[in-house]
Structure formats: C-alpha cells, structure tokens
C-alpha cells in the first residue's frame, strides 16, 4: 500500500472546517492543506494578528484560499462561548472541527482565568467546551468529523481523577502528558456517545509522532540555556511539521475513516513514518474512565452536550 500524504486528500469544496491553533505548527499545515483542497477554513486563534498574518501567508501559496481568522482563547470559557456563538450565527452547518491547539509549559504551575491548571484547561477542557457548543452545527453537516489530537506522551501518563488540576506534586511534563491522555480518553468517549445516539458526527483521534513544531521551543523559553540547546539539537532528529500533520489530515479527510479510530505514524516507536491506525494506552479506551472524565468535564465547564 502506498504512503498516504496530503496530496491524497479528497476535494473539500463546500465544506466548513474549524482548526484551533491554526496560526503555527501542525495547525498551520492543517489549515493550509484543507484550504488547498477547497474547504472554507476558520483559523481559531488566540492572537488574531498572528492569525491574520498566517492567513495572508496561506493566500500567497493558495491564491484562491477561502480562509479567515477568528479569535478563540481556549484558556477562557467566556472566549470559547463567544467564538462558538459567532460560528453558530454565521454557519448553518460545520463539517469539520480539528481540536489541534495545545500548550506545553516547562515552568511553575499556571492556571487559566477560570482557575484550571493550564495544560488540562486548554488542551482538554477548552476543546471539550468548544465541541459541545458546536455539536449542533456539526450534526447538520454531511459526513461531519471531530478530530482530537493526542500525543505519544499519553502512553506514559495516568489520570488522577481526584486531582485533574495536578495540585499535588506538580510536574509540568507529567501535567502535559495527563492532558493529552485526557484528550485521547475524550475522543473515544465522544465516539461512544455519538454512536449510541445515532449522531452523524464521527469522532477520530490522531497524534503527530514527534515532530519539529514551535511547541517545544516555546516551552523552553524560561529554562536554562543548556536545556534550550538540548531541545534544539534533538528537534533536528524529529519529523518535519508537514509529516507530523499527516495523521490529523488523514483523520480529517480520508474516505472510510470510522469513528473511534486512532491514527499516528507507523515508524519506530511511532515517532515518524507513514500514517496508520494505532492502539492507545489501555486507559484511554476504558469506558469507565471515559464516563468519569466526561462527568468531571461537564461539571468543570458547565457545558452539557445536546
């Protein structure tokens, strides 16, 4: 079987796609390729100036791109609600939601404006709220999909459902890994709930392997120079951001993708390589864990899915 790449994406004309964190890294590649394939792409970004610049850059390579930037701060439930209201007012249906945005902080514990530990608040709860608020519009589309972005880090994590905010013995890398495990648990639980209700929306999960994005360098901004030097050296061995984005582009667009599938690179330890189905950390696919995390997310965000 030949290796799947973005050149194999089917025509996306007439489809509306929302990509969070779309002004850089994996999100920028995802937004660019969806626009190249004909989709109307909404870049959901915290910094609208950076988003507008990214949209301008995309139009240079894709002159007929239908692309726009809208403000979304996943660290603020108020911002999530405002973004979702604008989308629901302006689009009768949304075909694709790629929950791509993520943060990795390697410093002291930080909290969002809503009081959530930042990794869990942005990576998991912000996307949980956003998806719930857009689910009605997604349900009105033809062949709609939600893509949750996991990480290889989820394999070494364990959820502490009694300490989702990592208040006990906070360690930044562990908090990040837990947030990515939570995103994976969420993707599977969303699939189970959509399937039970007969919803047309498909929930898929993908991870990029280990690739050269701006996530890790930003995380090292407050660290010692030797740490930043080590990070720069190791980044050279990783896959490119274009390779890393293929898993989520495949999940978002490839024909025959089924709800509950998990895609990632198929090479050594899934660090890089052709896109293929993969298996998650067993905890991620545990329905009991999914139910408990879902209940916690509803309580924390105040959002119940229709």
C-alpha positions in Angstrom: 0.0 0.0 0.0 1.4 3.4 -0.9 2.1 6.0 1.8 -0.8 8.4 2.3 0.1 12.1 2.0 -1.8 15.4 1.8 -1.9 15.0 -2.0 -4.4 12.2 -1.5 -6.9 14.4 0.3 -10.3 14.4 -1.5 -11.9 17.6 -2.7 -13.1 19.6 0.3 -15.1 22.2 -1.7 -18.2 23.4 0.1 -17.1 22.1 3.5 -16.5 24.4 6.5 -13.5 23.4 8.7 -12.5 24.9 12.0 -8.9 24.4 13.1 -7.8 25.5 16.6 -4.3 26.9 17.0 -4.1 27.3 13.2 -1.6 30.1 13.0 1.5 28.0 13.5 2.9 24.4 13.6 0.6 21.5 12.9 -2.5 23.7 12.9 -1.0 26.0 10.2 -0.2 23.0 8.0 -3.6 21.5 8.6 -5.4 24.8 7.7 -3.2 25.3 4.6 -3.9 21.8 3.2 -7.6 22.0 3.9 -7.8 25.3 2.1 -5.7 24.0 -0.8 -8.3 21.2 -1.1 -11.2 23.7 -1.3 -12.5 24.0 2.3 -13.6 27.2 3.8 -11.2 27.3 6.8 -11.8 29.1 10.0 -8.5 29.6 11.9 -9.4 29.7 15.6 -6.5 31.5 17.2 -5.7 33.3 20.5 -3.7 36.0 18.7 -5.8 37.4 15.9 -2.9 39.5 14.5 -0.9 36.3 14.1 -3.9 34.5 12.7 -4.4 37.3 10.0 -0.7 37.1 9.1 -0.9 33.3 8.8 -4.0 33.6 6.6 -2.2 36.2 4.4 0.8 33.8 4.1 -1.5 30.9 3.1 -3.1 33.0 0.4 0.3 33.6 -1.1 0.7 29.8 -1.8 -3.0 29.1 -2.2 -4.4 32.3 -4.0 -8.0 31.1 -4.1 -8.0 30.0 -0.4 -11.2 30.6 1.5 -9.7 31.3 4.9 -10.4 33.6 7.8 -9.0 34.1 11.3 -11.3 34.4 14.4 -10.3 34.9 18.0 -10.5 32.0 20.3 -8.7 31.7 23.7 -9.2 28.1 24.9 -8.0 29.3 28.4 -11.2 31.2 28.7 -14.7 29.6 28.7 -16.1 33.1 28.0 -14.0 33.3 24.8 -15.0 29.7 23.8 -18.7 30.7 24.2 -18.2 33.9 22.2 -16.4 32.1 19.4 -19.0 29.3 19.3 -21.8 31.8 19.1 -20.2 33.6 16.2 -19.8 30.3 14.3 -23.3 29.2 15.0 -24.7 32.5 13.9 -22.7 32.6 10.7 -22.7 29.0 9.6 -25.8 26.7 9.5 -23.5 23.7 9.4 -19.9 22.9 10.3 -18.3 19.9 8.6 -15.0 19.5 10.4 -13.5 20.5 13.8 -9.8 19.8 14.4 -9.0 20.3 18.1 -5.4 21.0 17.4 -4.3 23.8 19.7 -2.2 22.8 22.7 0.2 24.2 25.3 3.3 22.9 26.9 4.8 24.9 29.8 8.0 23.7 31.5 7.9 26.1 34.3 5.9 26.6 37.5 2.3 25.6 37.7 0.0 28.1 35.9 -3.8 28.4 35.8 -6.3 29.7 33.3 -8.7 32.6 34.0 -11.2 30.0 35.0 -8.9 28.5 37.6 -7.9 25.4 35.7 -4.4 24.0 35.5 -3.3 25.4 32.2 -2.4 22.1 30.3 -5.7 20.5 31.3 -7.7 23.7 30.9 -6.5 24.5 27.4 -5.7 21.1 25.9 -8.7 19.3 27.3 -11.5 21.4 28.9 -11.3 24.2 26.3 -11.8 21.7 23.5 -14.5 19.8 25.4 -16.5 23.0 25.7 -15.9 24.1 22.1 -17.0 20.8 20.7 -20.1 20.7 22.8 -21.1 24.2 21.8 -20.6 23.4 18.0 -22.1 20.0 18.1 -25.5 21.2 16.8 -23.9 22.8 13.7 -21.7 19.7 13.2 -24.7 17.4 13.3 -26.3 19.3 10.5 -23.4 18.7 8.1 -22.9 15.8 5.7 -20.2 13.5 6.9 -19.0 15.7 9.8 -15.9 14.8 11.9 -14.3 15.9 15.1 -10.5 15.2 15.3 -8.9 15.2 18.8 -5.2 15.5 18.9 -3.3 13.1 21.2 0.4 12.7 21.7 2.9 9.9 22.2 3.2 11.4 25.8 -0.3 10.0 26.5 1.2 6.5 26.7 3.3 7.2 29.8 0.5 9.1 31.7 -2.1 8.0 34.2 -5.1 10.1 35.0 -5.7 11.1 38.6 -9.4 11.7 38.6 -9.2 13.1 42.1 -6.5 15.6 41.1 -7.2 16.6 37.5 -5.6 20.0 38.2 -2.3 18.4 39.3 -2.3 20.3 42.5 -0.4 17.5 44.3 3.3 17.4 43.3 3.0 19.4 40.1 5.4 18.4 37.4 5.0 20.2 34.0 5.8 17.3 31.7 3.5 15.0 33.7 0.7 17.6 33.6 1.1 17.9 29.8 1.1 14.1 29.4 -2.0 13.8 31.5 -3.8 16.5 29.5 -3.0 14.6 26.3 -4.2 11.3 27.8 -7.4 13.2 28.8 -7.8 14.4 25.1 -7.5 10.8 24.0 -10.0 9.5 26.6 -12.3 12.3 25.5 -12.0 11.3 21.8 -13.0 7.7 22.5 -15.8 8.7 24.9 -17.2 11.2 22.4 -17.2 8.4 19.8 -19.2 6.1 22.1 -21.8 8.7 22.9 -22.2 9.8 19.3 -22.6 6.2 18.2 -25.2 5.5 20.9 -27.4 8.4 19.9 -27.1 7.7 16.2 -25.4 11.0 15.5 -23.8 11.5 12.0 -20.7 13.1 13.7 -17.6 10.9 13.7 -15.0 11.3 16.5 -11.5 10.4 15.5 -8.1 10.7 17.3 -4.7 11.3 15.8 -1.2 12.0 17.1 1.7 13.5 15.1 4.5 11.4 16.5 7.5 13.6 17.4 7.9 16.5 15.1 9.6 19.9 14.8 6.9 22.4 15.9 7.2 25.6 17.9 5.5 23.9 20.9 8.7 22.6 22.5 10.9 25.7 21.9 8.2 27.9 23.5 8.1 25.6 26.5 11.9 26.0 26.9 11.7 29.9 26.9 12.0 30.1 30.7 14.5 27.3 31.0 18.3 27.2 31.4 20.4 27.7 28.2 21.7 24.1 28.3 18.1 22.9 28.3 17.2 25.0 25.2 20.4 23.8 23.5 19.5 20.1 24.1 16.0 20.8 22.8 17.3 22.4 19.6 19.7 19.5 19.0 17.0 16.8 19.5 14.5 18.7 17.3 16.8 18.1 14.3 16.2 14.4 14.5 12.4 14.7 14.5 10.0 14.6 11.6 9.0 17.8 9.9 5.8 19.5 10.9 4.4 18.6 7.5 5.0 14.9 8.2 3.5 15.3 11.6 0.3 16.9 10.3 -0.5 14.0 8.1 -2.1 11.9 10.8 -4.6 14.6 11.6 -5.2 15.4 7.9 -5.8 11.8 7.3 -8.2 11.6 10.2 -10.0 14.7 9.0 -10.4 13.8 5.3 -9.6 10.3 4.2 -12.5 8.2 2.9 -13.5 5.3 5.0 -12.4 6.7 8.4 -14.5 5.3 11.1 -15.5 6.7 14.5 -13.2 5.6 17.3 -10.2 5.1 15.1 -6.8 6.4 16.2 -4.1 7.3 13.7 -0.4 8.0 14.1 3.0 7.4 12.4 3.8 3.8 11.8 7.6 4.0 12.2 9.9 3.2 15.2 8.0 3.9 18.4 5.5 5.9 16.3 7.9 8.9 16.3 7.6 9.3 12.5 6.6 7.4 9.4 3.6 6.7 7.2 0.1 7.2 8.7 -1.5 4.1 10.0 -4.1 3.0 12.6 -2.6 2.6 16.1 -3.6 1.5 19.5 -3.9 3.8 22.5 -2.8 3.5 26.1 -5.4 1.0 27.5 -6.7 3.6 30.0 -7.6 5.9 27.1 -10.1 3.5 25.6 -11.6 2.4 29.0 -15.3 3.3 29.0 -15.3 3.6 32.8 -12.5 6.2 32.7 -14.3 7.9 29.8 -17.6 8.3 31.8 -15.8 9.7 34.9 -13.8 12.2 32.9 -16.8 13.3 30.9 -18.8 13.9 34.1 -15.9 15.9 35.6 -15.6 17.9 32.4 -19.3 18.8 32.4 -19.1 19.9 36.0 -16.0 22.0 35.5 -17.1 23.7 32.3 -20.9 23.9 33.0 -21.5 22.5 29.5 -23.7 19.5 28.7 -23.8 18.2 25.2 -27.1 18.2 23.3 
